[in-house]
Amino acid sequence: MVALMTYAADGQRRRGRPPRISRDHIVDAACEVGIENLTMAAVAERLGVTHQSLYGWVQDRDELIDLVSDRLIRRIEILPPADPTDWRDSLRAYANGLRRLAEGTPGFASAGLGRFRTLDGFEKLNHDVLRLLTDVGFEPPMAQRIYDSLNSLLLGWLAREESLIAVRQRLPTGPSGTHGRLITDLADAELRAPADERFEFLIHTFLAGMPDPLPVGLAPAVEVVVDIRDDLVGQAIGVE
């Protein structure tokens, strides 16, 4: 994955550009267009400017998708468990929140699979989940690994669900029969199964497989300061 490189990271336009638009105006328009249909031309048309004028504020479509995603991800709130032993319930609530966001924003999940985002909203979310997990007894490297693994699982499932919408619409109303293959019928049946049921199976299986943290009183006292832009984090979790 490639870290986000921001062309105008401080939100300031280049000299000589007429102040007809701003970075916030561009992101507002991009949110209205939606990630799935996002093009620089579509955003420019909504703003009533030429698409070339957008490049004084953002580098390209990928950066604009990152900015839209960062704004959306801020809607997710991480709530610590009332009882430390219920930390899985907090992660389940996060998973459900991300699912609602992705289902309401076509293209969000698939766009997130190929990008490592370090904008403020994503950093805050990362920090909040790590704080939750370290508070219940996980050491920071394991907390980061759980967070990264859960995100990969969620985004992969959500992106696949989105890609299968058209496939489900073409499924026959009854058993395939004509194929004469058990695996085909089983695959069709799974595609027809309620999404809530399949999602709950996915999350339950993942969370059930997670190790339990050390009791809070026995966990080492550490101050969690995480900067996911720092290579030291990758070293801490064993990533070369």
Summary of the structure (lengths in Angstrom):
residues: 240
radius of gyration: 21.2
end to end distance: 13.1
largest distance: 67.9
contacts: 629
relative contact order: 0.11
helix: 59%
strand: 1%
